Amino acid sequence: MPALFPLRYNFALICFLAFLAQSNFMSAAPPVLPAPQTQSDPTSSTPAAFRQEPPASSPRTAGSDRAAGADASIPNLMAGEGDYILASGDTLDLMVYREPDLGMRSKIAKDGRVQLPLLGEVKIAGMSVREAQEQIRKLYDADYLVDPQIYLNISSYTQRKITVIGQVARPGSYELQGNESLGILEAIGMAGGFTRIADTKNVVVKRRTGDKVETIKVNTKRLESSDGGSFQVLPGDILTVGESWY
C-alpha cells in the first residue's frame, strides 16, 4: 500500500499539468492578422470642383493610318488644259484617288507611249489631255480598280511656243517660260499689244486637236472687264488679230 501512494501522486500531478496546459492553449487569443488594404478611389476624397477627369481617347476611325494626301480630292483640269494635244517629250503627272502607290511622273517616249503602273506602255501621243485621261481611266477600270478617279497633269511641255500675228506691234513666235498658264491678253502683250487699228473684239485662235484644227473666236474687249472671264492660251496655238473696219 505505501508503495502505491507515490505512483498515484505522480499520475495525478501529470494529469493536473496536462489540464493546465490545455486550458492555457484554449484561452490564448488567436493572432491578429493585419486587415487587407484596399485601393481607395483617388477622387473620392477630392472635392468634385477640383477633380480632373482623365482625357478621353479619341476614337480611331477607319483609314486613320493612311498616309497624308492619300484621300486628297482629284483636281479638275484647268480651262483649256484638257484640249492640249499630247506629243512626244511631254512629261505627265498621274494621280489616282486613294491609290498613292499608282501616282507617278513619266515622259512620253518618241513612239508616243508612256509607261504607267500596272498598265505598262500606253500610247497617248496625239490625244488631248482629256482624252488620254479618260483612256487611262478605262484601262484601270477594266482590270484593276473599281470606278477609279484619274487626274493627268502636264508637268512639262515638249513645245512651249505660241504664234501671234496680225494687228500686233511685234508679230512672231514666243516661247512660254516654264509651265506658266498664259491668258490671251498676256499673250498679245508679249507681242507688243494691239495696234491702233486692231479689232479687239475678234481675235481668232487656231488650235490643233488630234487630226483637226479648231478655230476659236475670242472677244478680248469683253475679257478686259472684271467679270469678263478668261481664255487660256496653249502651246502650239496661233493667234490672229484682225483689222478693224471702223
C-alpha positions in Angstrom: 0.0 0.0 0.0 2.6 2.5 0.9 4.4 1.9 -2.4 1.3 2.8 -4.5 0.9 6.3 -3.0 3.8 7.8 -4.9 2.6 6.3 -8.2 -0.9 7.7 -7.7 0.6 11.1 -6.6 2.7 11.2 -9.7 -0.2 10.3 -12.0 -2.4 12.9 -10.5 0.3 15.5 -10.9 0.8 14.7 -14.6 -3.0 14.9 -15.2 -3.1 18.2 -13.5 -0.2 19.7 -15.5 -1.8 18.4 -18.7 -5.1 20.1 -17.8 -3.4 23.4 -17.1 -1.5 23.2 -20.4 -4.8 22.6 -22.3 -6.6 25.4 -20.5 -3.8 27.9 -21.4 -3.9 26.9 -25.1 -7.7 27.3 -25.4 -7.8 30.6 -23.6 -4.9 32.1 -25.6 -6.2 34.8 -28.0 -5.7 34.0 -31.7 -3.1 36.0 -33.5 -4.4 39.2 -35.0 -3.7 39.4 -38.7 -3.5 42.8 -40.5 -6.6 43.8 -42.4 -6.2 43.6 -46.2 -5.6 47.0 -47.7 -8.0 48.1 -50.4 -7.1 50.7 -53.0 -9.3 53.7 -52.5 -10.7 55.8 -55.2 -8.3 58.8 -55.5 -11.1 61.1 -56.4 -13.4 60.0 -53.5 -11.7 62.4 -51.0 -11.2 65.2 -53.5 -14.0 67.7 -53.9 -15.9 67.5 -57.1 -14.9 71.0 -58.1 -11.2 70.0 -58.1 -11.5 66.6 -59.7 -9.9 66.1 -63.1 -11.3 63.5 -65.3 -8.8 61.6 -67.4 -8.8 62.7 -71.1 -11.0 60.6 -73.3 -9.1 58.8 -76.0 -10.2 60.0 -79.5 -11.9 57.3 -81.5 -9.9 55.6 -84.2 -11.5 55.9 -87.5 -11.0 53.6 -90.4 -8.1 54.7 -92.5 -6.6 56.9 -89.8 -3.2 55.5 -90.5 -3.5 56.3 -94.2 -0.6 58.5 -95.5 -1.4 62.1 -95.7 -2.8 63.2 -99.1 -3.9 59.7 -100.0 -7.5 60.7 -99.8 -6.9 64.1 -101.3 -9.6 65.0 -103.8 -8.8 64.8 -107.5 -8.4 68.3 -109.0 -10.2 69.3 -112.2 -8.5 70.2 -115.4 -7.9 73.9 -115.9 -9.8 75.7 -118.6 -8.2 74.8 -121.9 -5.7 72.4 -120.4 -7.8 69.4 -121.3 -7.7 70.4 -125.0 -3.9 70.4 -125.3 -2.7 67.7 -127.7 0.0 65.5 -126.1 3.2 65.0 -128.0 6.4 63.0 -127.6 8.6 64.7 -125.0 5.8 65.9 -122.8 6.1 64.9 -119.2 3.0 63.9 -117.3 2.0 63.5 -113.7 -0.5 60.8 -112.9 -2.7 60.9 -109.8 -5.2 58.1 -108.8 -7.6 58.9 -106.0 -7.0 56.8 -102.9 -4.2 54.9 -104.7 -1.0 56.8 -103.8 1.2 53.9 -105.0 0.0 54.5 -108.5 0.9 58.1 -108.6 4.0 58.8 -110.9 5.7 61.1 -113.3 6.5 59.8 -116.8 7.7 61.2 -120.1 6.1 60.4 -123.4 8.6 58.4 -125.5 9.3 59.0 -129.2 6.9 56.3 -130.2 4.1 58.2 -128.4 3.9 55.8 -125.5 4.1 56.4 -121.7 4.9 53.9 -119.0 2.2 53.6 -116.4 2.0 51.5 -113.2 0.2 48.1 -113.7 -0.7 49.1 -117.3 2.7 49.1 -118.8 3.1 51.1 -122.0 0.1 53.1 -123.2 0.0 55.2 -126.4 -1.4 58.6 -125.7 0.5 61.0 -128.1 -1.9 62.6 -130.4 -4.7 62.6 -127.8 -5.9 65.6 -125.9 -5.2 65.6 -122.2 -8.9 64.9 -121.5 -9.0 62.0 -124.0 -5.8 60.5 -122.5 -7.2 60.8 -119.0 -10.4 59.0 -120.0 -8.4 56.3 -121.8 -6.2 55.6 -118.8 -9.3 55.6 -116.5 -11.0 52.9 -118.7 -7.9 50.8 -118.7 -7.6 50.8 -114.9 -11.4 50.3 -114.5 -11.3 47.2 -116.8 -8.8 45.1 -114.9 -7.5 46.7 -111.7 -9.7 49.3 -110.0 -13.4 49.9 -109.4 -14.6 53.2 -110.8 -11.2 54.9 -110.5 -10.8 58.7 -110.4 -7.8 59.7 -112.6 -6.1 63.1 -112.9 -3.5 63.7 -115.6 -1.4 66.8 -115.4 1.3 68.2 -117.8 4.4 68.6 -115.8 6.4 70.0 -118.7 5.8 70.5 -122.4 7.9 69.4 -125.3 6.9 72.6 -127.1 6.3 75.9 -125.4 5.7 78.3 -128.3 2.8 80.3 -129.4 2.5 82.4 -132.5 0.8 85.9 -132.6 0.2 87.5 -135.9 -1.9 90.3 -137.4 -2.5 93.7 -135.8 0.0 93.5 -133.0 3.2 95.6 -132.5 5.6 92.6 -132.8 4.2 89.6 -134.7 6.1 86.4 -134.3 6.5 83.2 -132.2 7.1 83.4 -128.5 8.5 80.9 -126.0 6.5 80.3 -122.9 8.5 80.2 -119.7 8.4 77.0 -117.6 4.9 75.7 -117.1 3.1 79.0 -116.8 -0.5 79.3 -117.7 -1.0 82.2 -120.1 -4.1 84.2 -120.8 -4.8 85.5 -124.3 -4.4 89.2 -123.2 -1.0 88.3 -121.7 0.0 86.6 -125.0 -0.9 89.6 -127.0 1.0 91.7 -124.5 4.1 89.6 -125.2 3.7 90.6 -128.9 3.7 94.3 -128.0 -0.1 94.7 -127.7 -2.7 95.7 -130.2 -2.1 98.2 -133.0 -4.3 101.3 -133.3 -6.4 99.6 -136.0 -6.7 96.2 -134.3 -10.1 94.5 -134.0 -10.0 93.6 -130.3 -13.5 92.0 -130.4 -12.4 89.4 -132.9 -9.2 87.5 -132.2 -9.0 84.1 -133.9 -7.2 81.3 -132.2 -6.3 78.2 -134.2 -5.7 75.1 -132.1 -4.8 71.6 -133.2 -7.0 68.9 -131.6 -5.9 65.5 -132.8 -6.1 65.5 -136.6 -8.3 68.5 -136.7 -7.6 72.2 -136.4 -10.2 74.0 -134.2 -11.0 77.7 -134.8 -12.0 79.8 -131.8 -13.1 83.4 -131.9 -12.4 85.4 -128.8 -13.8 88.8 -127.9 -10.8 90.2 -125.9 -12.5 93.5 -125.3 -15.0 91.7 -123.1 -12.2 90.0 -121.3 -10.9 93.3 -120.2 -13.8 93.8 -117.8 -13.6 92.4 -114.2 -16.4 89.9 -114.9 -15.4 89.1 -118.5 -13.9 85.7 -117.7 -10.6 84.4 -119.2 -9.2 82.4 -122.1 -6.1 80.3 -121.7 -3.6 80.0 -124.5 -2.0 76.6 -125.0 1.4 75.7 -126.5 1.1 75.5 -130.3 -1.8 78.0 -130.5 -1.8 80.5 -133.4 -3.4 83.9 -132.6 -4.5 86.2 -135.4 -5.6 89.7 -134.6 -7.7 91.1 -137.3 -8.1 94.7 -138.6 -11.0 96.9 -137.5 -13.0 98.5 -140.4 -14.2 101.4 -138.3 
